[in-house]
Amino acid sequence: MVATLTAKGIGIQLTPMEISESTPLVGGGVGEAELTSAEQQATITVHPGELCQVALEIKNWESQPQNLTLKLDGTFPLQWCHVNTEASILEDETEIVSEQDLDERSQFPEIDLESVEIPGKKSWHTDLWFLVPEDFFEGQDALQESNENSLDPTFWGSLSVYTNPFPSQGLRQPAIAQSDFVLNIQPRSDYTAFLPTVYQEVDFIHHFIKIFEQAFDPVVNSFNSMWANLDPLTAPHALIPFLAQWVDWPMDSQLGLLQQRKLIRRAVEIYRWRGTRKGLRFYLHLYTGLPLDEAVDREEDKAISITEPFGLGCVFSVAHVGEDAVIGGGKPYHFQVRLRADPDYPIDEQLVRRILDREKPAFCTYDLCIEELAVETADLSSSYLRR
């Protein structure tokens, strides 16, 4: 709705940039002063915590320039309204809305006595910005019993235009132009979109539905994010023991939290391959962070190498003594584990041995070798630990 009033060659018009579909209930809570006819009132809907833009146009119909003073009055705190200082004067009545950076809204002055000079037959355009505190409905001020209208979200406002100099309190000079408006504070609600259109147009329904939205939204949001509570990588720390018990995974205090999350998440896969080379390499990969090197062909060149040193044994016409076969001295069901670690990320040998003892077949034996890769040369400082 557009509010306009013309008097003594001055026309004033307020145009809200956002038109509300709901209709406020204007009653005693608007104020003691009676509003003018509905055609002269602009309904400005403001959502708490959000900027609301209202275009202001003052038209000088006279051929002579006029010096005017703007004054804002109303039943709401005047610091809710600010004026854009970068106004423009146009020769026609085309509406131009200035683009302002919302981060600079703190630089907008409050409308107390704003003086402007408008040339003859031209218009003066500016923007009014309304900003209501985000906790308007939850603030302690709204619960004061001394204020009967403290919970009324509808306020009355008036923008008056005076000739310079501004009249003193004793003269009581009337305004040459005045535009009244209704400031309706409405909570932002998504639930009203599910209502029939006839109910969406009632402002009371918006406030009533907002009560249920604030009550049910936390429950709905918790349900939508329930998957994150069941994923060991994103679950809260307090749920990690429960998730570990869910997949029958023993918690190890020596492991870091991130390592435990990864192991619990892949526990079923580890169970599936337990007792195999693939399962043991995958377990060590999750613990140490070393790559699996699936693309590397030779087992000895992998960062996690698991080999059987005597391979085929002594097979005539196939094995070569001293190279890939040894006559006597070998152990049955024996394998070697070689880890090539970064010096900056040392590996706990005792913990690796516990993993090997738990994951290998009971009848198998093994050798463990942890090598630290050299930083600049290809030399390896290794410790070969034989069991």
C-alpha positions in Angstrom: 0.0 0.0 0.0 1.3 3.5 -0.9 0.7 6.4 1.5 0.6 9.9 -0.1 -0.6 13.3 1.0 -0.3 16.6 -0.8 -0.6 20.0 0.8 0.7 23.5 -0.1 2.5 22.2 -3.1 4.3 19.4 -1.3 3.6 15.7 -2.0 5.0 13.0 0.3 4.8 9.3 -0.5 6.0 6.2 1.4 6.4 2.9 -0.6 7.4 -0.3 1.3 9.8 -2.4 -0.8 8.4 -5.6 0.7 4.6 -6.1 0.6 3.2 -8.4 3.3 0.4 -10.7 2.4 -1.1 -10.6 5.9 -3.3 -7.8 7.2 -2.5 -6.4 10.7 -5.3 -6.0 13.2 -5.2 -2.2 13.8 -6.9 -1.5 17.1 -6.3 0.2 20.4 -2.7 -1.1 20.4 -1.8 1.2 17.5 -1.9 4.3 19.7 -4.2 6.9 21.2 -4.2 9.0 18.0 -6.7 7.8 15.4 -5.2 7.0 12.0 -6.4 8.7 8.9 -8.3 6.8 6.2 -6.8 3.5 5.0 -5.9 4.9 1.6 -3.4 7.3 3.3 -1.7 4.6 5.4 1.2 2.5 4.3 1.6 -0.8 6.1 5.3 -1.5 6.7 5.9 -5.1 7.7 9.2 -5.6 9.5 10.7 -9.0 10.6 12.9 -8.9 13.7 16.6 -8.8 13.0 16.0 -8.1 9.3 16.4 -4.7 7.5 13.2 -3.4 5.9 13.6 -0.8 3.1 10.9 1.9 2.5 11.2 4.3 -0.4 10.5 8.0 0.4 9.6 10.5 -2.2 8.9 14.2 -1.6 7.6 16.1 -4.6 7.8 19.9 -4.9 4.9 21.0 -7.2 5.8 24.7 -6.9 8.0 26.4 -9.3 10.1 27.9 -6.4 12.6 25.8 -4.4 11.5 25.0 -0.9 13.6 24.3 2.3 11.9 21.6 4.3 12.4 19.7 7.5 11.4 16.1 8.1 10.3 14.8 11.5 9.5 11.3 12.4 7.0 10.5 15.2 5.4 7.3 16.4 4.7 4.9 19.2 7.7 2.8 18.4 11.3 3.6 19.5 12.6 6.1 16.9 16.1 4.4 16.8 14.5 1.6 14.8 14.3 3.9 11.8 17.3 5.3 9.9 17.5 7.5 6.8 19.8 7.1 3.8 21.9 10.2 3.6 22.7 9.7 -0.1 19.4 11.0 -1.5 18.9 11.9 -5.1 16.9 14.7 -6.8 15.1 13.7 -9.9 13.3 15.8 -12.6 10.6 13.2 -13.1 8.6 11.0 -10.8 10.5 7.8 -11.7 11.3 5.9 -8.5 14.9 5.1 -8.0 16.0 2.9 -5.0 19.6 3.5 -4.0 21.8 0.4 -3.6 23.4 0.6 -0.1 25.7 -1.8 1.5 23.9 -3.3 4.4 27.1 -3.4 6.4 27.1 0.4 6.5 23.6 0.7 8.1 25.2 1.7 11.3 26.3 4.9 9.6 22.7 5.9 8.7 21.5 8.7 11.1 18.3 8.6 12.9 15.5 10.8 11.6 15.1 13.6 14.1 15.2 16.9 12.2 16.4 16.2 8.7 16.6 19.3 6.5 16.4 19.1 2.7 16.2 21.6 -0.1 14.0 20.6 -3.1 14.2 22.7 -6.4 11.0 23.6 -8.1 9.1 21.0 -10.0 11.4 18.3 -8.8 11.3 15.3 -6.5 13.6 14.3 -3.6 14.1 10.5 -3.1 15.7 8.6 -0.3 15.4 5.3 1.6 14.2 4.7 5.1 15.5 1.6 6.8 13.7 -0.1 9.7 15.5 -2.5 11.9 13.8 -4.2 14.9 15.8 -6.0 17.5 16.1 -9.7 16.8 14.8 -10.6 20.2 11.8 -8.4 20.0 9.3 -11.1 20.9 11.6 -12.8 23.5 13.1 -9.7 25.1 12.5 -8.9 28.7 11.1 -5.5 27.9 8.1 -7.2 26.2 7.2 -8.9 29.5 6.9 -5.8 31.6 3.5 -5.8 33.3 3.5 -2.0 33.5 3.1 -1.6 29.8 -0.3 -2.9 28.7 0.6 -2.8 25.0 4.1 -4.3 25.4 3.1 -7.4 23.5 1.3 -5.6 20.7 3.4 -6.0 17.5 1.5 -3.1 15.7 2.7 0.5 16.0 1.6 3.8 14.6 4.0 6.2 12.9 4.0 9.5 11.1 6.4 11.3 8.9 5.8 15.1 8.8 7.2 17.8 6.6 7.6 21.4 8.0 8.9 24.6 6.4 12.2 26.0 7.6 12.9 27.2 10.1 11.4 24.4 12.2 8.7 25.6 14.6 9.5 25.8 18.2 7.3 24.0 20.8 5.5 27.2 21.6 4.4 28.1 18.1 2.8 24.7 17.3 2.9 25.3 13.6 1.1 22.5 11.7 2.9 20.3 9.2 2.4 21.2 5.6 2.4 17.5 4.6 2.1 14.3 6.6 2.2 10.6 5.8 0.9 8.1 8.4 1.9 4.5 8.4 1.4 1.3 10.4 4.5 -0.5 11.5 3.7 -4.2 11.7 6.3 -6.4 13.4 5.8 -10.0 12.1 7.9 -13.0 12.9 9.4 -14.9 9.9 7.5 -18.2 9.6 7.8 -21.0 7.1 4.8 -23.0 8.3 2.3 -20.5 7.0 3.2 -21.5 3.5 1.3 -24.8 4.1 -1.9 -22.9 5.0 -4.6 -22.0 2.6 -4.3 -18.5 1.1 -7.2 -17.1 3.1 -5.4 -17.9 6.4 -2.0 -16.6 5.1 -3.6 -13.1 4.8 -4.4 -12.9 8.6 -1.6 -11.4 10.6 -2.7 -13.1 13.8 -2.3 -16.5 12.2 1.4 -15.7 11.5 2.0 -15.0 15.2 0.0 -18.0 16.3 1.8 -20.4 13.9 5.2 -19.1 14.9 4.7 -20.5 18.4 4.4 -24.0 17.1 7.3 -23.5 14.7 9.6 -22.5 17.5 8.5 -25.5 19.5 8.8 -28.1 16.7 11.7 -26.8 14.7 14.4 -28.1 17.1 12.8 -31.6 17.0 12.6 -31.6 13.2 16.2 -30.3 12.9 17.4 -33.0 15.3 15.6 -35.7 13.3 17.0 -34.4 10.0 20.5 -34.5 11.4 20.1 -37.8 13.1 22.4 -39.5 10.6 25.3 -37.4 11.8 24.9 -38.8 15.3 25.1 -42.4 13.9 28.2 -41.8 11.8 31.4 -42.4 13.9 33.2 -39.6 12.0 30.7 -36.9 12.9 29.0 -38.3 16.1 29.6 -36.4 19.4 32.4 -37.7 21.6 29.9 -39.0 24.2 28.3 -41.4 21.6 31.6 -43.0 20.5 31.5 -45.8 23.2 27.9 -46.5 22.2 28.7 -46.8 18.5 31.8 -49.0 19.4 29.6 -51.3 21.4 27.0 -51.4 18.6 29.6 -53.0 16.3 31.3 -54.9 19.1 34.5 -53.0 18.6 36.9 -52.8 21.7 37.8 -49.3 22.7 41.6 -48.7 23.0 42.7 -45.7 25.1 46.1 -45.6 23.4 44.5 -44.7 20.1 43.6 -41.2 19.2 40.0 -40.1 18.9 40.2 -39.8 15.1 41.8 -43.2 14.7 39.1 -44.8 16.9 36.4 -43.1 14.8 37.9 -44.5 11.6 38.2 -48.0 13.0 34.7 -48.1 14.4 33.3 -46.9 11.0 35.1 -49.6 9.1 34.8 -52.3 11.8 32.4 -54.5 9.8 34.8 -54.4 6.8 37.7 -55.3 9.1 35.7 -58.3 10.5 35.0 -59.5 6.9 38.7 -59.7 6.0 40.1 -60.7 9.4 42.9 -63.3 9.2 43.8 -62.3 5.7 46.6 -60.2 4.2 44.1 -57.7 2.8 42.4 -57.3 6.2 45.7 -56.9 8.1 47.0 -54.3 5.6 43.6 -52.4 5.8 43.8 -52.4 9.6 47.3 -51.0 9.6 46.3 -48.5 7.0 43.6 -47.1 9.2 45.9 -46.9 12.3 49.1 -45.6 10.7 47.6 -43.5 7.9 50.1 -45.1 5.5 48.8 -45.6 1.9 47.6 -49.0 0.7 49.5 -48.6 -2.6 47.1 -50.8 -4.6 48.7 -49.6 -7.8 52.1 -50.9 -6.8 52.8 -54.3 -8.3 55.7 -55.5 -6.1 54.7 -56.2 -2.6 58.1 -55.2 -1.3 57.7 -51.7 -2.6 54.5 -50.9 -0.8 54.4 -48.7 2.3 52.7 -51.5 4.1 54.4 -54.7 2.9 53.3 -58.2 4.1 55.4 -61.0 2.6 56.1 -64.7 3.1 59.9 -64.8 2.9 60.2 -68.4 1.7 57.4 -68.3 -0.8 57.1 -71.5 -2.9 59.8 -73.4 -0.9 62.1 -75.6 -2.8 60.3 -76.6 -6.0 62.5 -78.3 -8.6 62.8 -76.4 -11.9 60.9 -73.5 -10.4 62.7 -72.2 -7.3 66.3 -70.9 -7.3 68.3 -71.7 -4.2 69.6 -68.5 -2.5 67.1 -66.2 -4.4 63.5 -67.2 -3.7 64.0 -70.6 -1.9 66.0 -71.8 1.1 66.7 -75.5 1.9 65.9 -75.9 5.6 65.7 -73.3 8.4 62.4 -71.9 7.3 59.3 -71.5 9.5 55.9 -72.7 8.4 53.1 -70.1 8.4 55.5 -67.3 8.9 55.3 -63.8 7.4 57.0 -60.4 7.5 55.5 -57.0 8.0 57.4 -54.0 6.8 56.2 -50.4 7.5 57.8 -47.4 5.8 56.9 -44.5 8.1 57.5 -40.7 7.8 60.0 -39.5 10.4 57.7 -36.7 11.4 54.9 -39.2 12.2 56.5 -42.1 14.3 54.6 -45.3 14.7 54.1 -47.0 18.1 55.8 -50.4 17.7 54.1 -51.9 20.8 50.7 -50.9 19.5 51.4 -52.4 16.0 52.4 -55.7 17.7 49.1 -55.7 19.6 47.2 -55.2 16.3 49.2 -58.0 14.6 48.7 -60.4 17.6 44.9 -59.8 17.5 44.4 -59.9 13.7 46.7 -62.7 12.5 45.7 -66.3 12.6 46.6 -67.9 15.9 49.1 -70.5 14.4 51.1 -67.8 12.4 54.3 -66.1 13.4 55.7 -62.9 12.1 58.6 -60.4 11.9 58.0 -56.7 12.2 60.2 -54.1 10.5 59.6 -50.4 10.9 61.6 -48.2 8.6 61.9 -44.4 8.7 62.3 -42.9 5.3 65.2 -40.5 4.9 64.5 -36.9 4.3 67.1 -36.0 1.6 68.7 -39.3 0.6 67.5 -42.8 -0.1 69.2 -44.2 3.0 66.9 -46.0 5.3 67.4 -46.0 9.1 65.6 -49.3 9.9 65.1 -51.4 12.9 64.5 -55.0 12.2 62.7 -56.6 15.1 62.4 -60.3 15.0 60.1 -62.4 17.1 
